[in-house]
Amino acid sequence: MKILKNLLVGVFAVTIGLSISHFSEVFAAPPSVGIASTYSVLSSTYTNTAVGTTLNGDMGYTTGPAFIPTINGATHIGDGVYNQAGTDQGSSLSALSLQGCTFSFAAGAIDLSSDTTHGPIGVYTPGVYCSVGAMNIGGPITFNGSGAYLFRSLGALTSTVGSSISILGGASECDIFWTPTQAATLAANTVFKGSIIAPAGITIGANTTWIGRALAFGGTVTTDANTITVPTCTLAAPTLRVIKIVINNNGGTKTVNDFPLFVNGVAVISGAITSFPASVTPYAVTEPTNAQYTQTFSGDCNVSGNVTLSSGNIKTCTITNDDIPVSSPGGGGGGVMGGGNGVSFPTITPTATPTPSATPIATPIPIVSSPTPITSPSPTATPFSSPSPTPLVPSVVTPDPTPTPSPTPVPQFPNAGIPPQEDNTFWNSTLFASLLFLFFTFGMVTFMKRTPLVL
């Protein structure tokens, strides 16, 4: 019992340690939003209800506003760049949804400015804060400390008039994310920080100032004499993880180590994250070819193994190699099937029993006397002439068909309930249960002999 107890305690300690190290790694930096990082407003429909709105960043939409805001950036109207930004927004939202909660609020709507269950009132440190209800910023709140902040709500995100967010201690607008399931609505005169990703839509009240991004690709963004400024962020160098998968389902024996991996000629290790300089020229992921395996690229690489890396990108490329089946050579007899690395694997083929050739049996043709009666006497004057002899004509007798010899019986394995005649279900079950019981009994006896009883 003491041994079992110590083992369980050790496993629990290791699990806790791994969990802590995992969280410290996950929340060190938020995921990249790709080229959506330059957009102050990204939406399918953009509505600006009044003059006086200024966007310090790019703007993208398919249906534009009646009042064109002041744009200090590029405008993309349903073009390829706009669509890619929408894709990057979706990828970022998916990555954020995988982050584990470091703190979960009680069920129901929560006011972030007055809650004390998470810590000091109105003060938040880096982490993932989750709510099954709506989130409201009812007054001033402060983000204190360097790291990533994520506020995930299964409801709406709102603010009250005049509420504000401030940062200190190394916190940055670049690292603050809000991901409500329902629409986000910021009241008038709000001072807001961070990026909202809400495909359900974002509405901003009059005179609200915002350092961050309004990302609602697929939804509607509505502004009203607001100022939205994209934060200036130092993006990390892009990283690429190359993953190798080897499938041996046709006799192959190659392993991951048999396929060296390269990115632009630089050797990389399968599963390792490697940083590369950002480049508009795609990187090429390669490996030596093997004629006995197929090669397939997936993930962020295209079908040729090329991938583009921009600042802040975190991408993964997977290469799958599957061994090709090789047919055994013809000609009868035992053949071999080639393995994935050239090693032959014998295939046991039973030798065909030759069919004996039929021995022809000579059937004598019998000579049978014809039943023809004695012919009439010759028309000569001799009254008592001898009758002419009738020639003997052989009759044709059809020979009996040659019997087909029975094939030589091939020895078979007895039907003992085990391969290859494995159709005795009851015997299989009985044999397996007996062996299992014997191994268990032997193990228990050995354990009792070696382990003293400790009460």
C-alpha positions, 0 to 999 in steps of 0.5 A: 500500500505504501508503494502504491501511495508513493507512486500516486503522489509522484504522478500527481506532483509531476502532473501539476508541474507539467500543468504549471509549465504548460500555462507559463508557456501558453500565456507568454505571448498571444497568437498572431492575427496575421495581416489582420494586425494592421486593420483598425476596422475589419468587417463585412459591412462597415457603418459610420453614422456620423462625421468625425471618425478617424481610423489610424490603420487599415480598413476592410469591408465589402459594404462601405459606410455612407460617411467616409471616415478619415483613413490613415491607412489602406482601404481594402474592399473585398479584395484578396488582401481583405479575404486573407485578413479575414482568414487570419482573424479566424485562425487567431480566434481558433487559437485563442479558443484553445487557451485554457482558463486561468480563472472562471467567473461565477455563472451569470453576467459579470462586472469586471470593474467591481468583481473581487473573486479574481483578485484585487477589485478592478485590477487584472494580471496576465491570464485567461478570464472566462465567463459563461455569461456576459461581461461588462466594464462598468467603471475603471479597470487596470491591467498590470504586468507584462504578458497576454490578457484574454477575456472570453465570454459566452455572452456579450461584451459591453461597457457603461458610459465613461468607463475606462481601461488603463495599463501599467507594469509592462502591459501592452495593448498588443497583448489584450484580446476580447472574444465574446460569442455575442456582439460587443457594444462599447458605450459613449465616451469609453476609453478602451484598449485591446483587440475585439474579435467578434464576428457577431458584430461590434458597435461603438458609441459616440466619442469613444477612443480605442487603442486596438482593433475592431475585427468583425469579419463576417459581421458589422462594425458601426462607428460614431465619431470615434478614434481607433488606433492600431497599436504599434507592436514589435512582432516576433520573428515567424516560426515554423514547425515541420512535422513528419509522419511515416505510415508503414501499412504495406510492409515498409520499415522506415521511421521518421529518422530515415527522412531528414527534413530541410527548410530552404536547405537548413536541416530541421527536426521533426516537431521542433519549432524553428524561427526564420526571418520574415520573407515575401519569398516562400520557404521550401520544405524538402526531404530526400525522395524515396521511391518506395513511399508517397509524399503528401504536404498538409497544414500551412504548406501548399502541395509543393511544400512551400510556405510564406512566413511573415512577422508574428506568424506561427505556422506548421507544415506536415509531411506524410510518407506512406509506403507503396505496396509492391506486388510479389513476382509472378511465375508461381511458387513462393514470392517476396514482397519488397519492404519500404527500405528494400528488405524483402519480406517472404510471403509463404505461398503453398506449392500447387499440386500438379494435376497428373496427366491422363494415361490413355487406355488402348481400347481394342476394336473387336472383330464381330461377325456380321449378322447378314444372311447368306446371299441368294445363289448365283444366277448360274445353271448350277443348282447346288452352288456354294454360297459366297462368303460374306466378308467380316466387317469390323463394327466401331465401338465408342470407347468409354471416357477416360476418368478424370483422376482425383486431385491429390489431397493437400494436408490441412491444419486441424480445426483447433480453434486457433490460426489458421483454422480459427472459426471455433469462437468458444475455444478461442475464448476459453483458451484466452481466458485460461492463459489470462488467469494463469498469468494473473495467478503467477503474477500475484504469487510472485508479488506476494512472495517478494512484497512483505505485507504492511498494514 
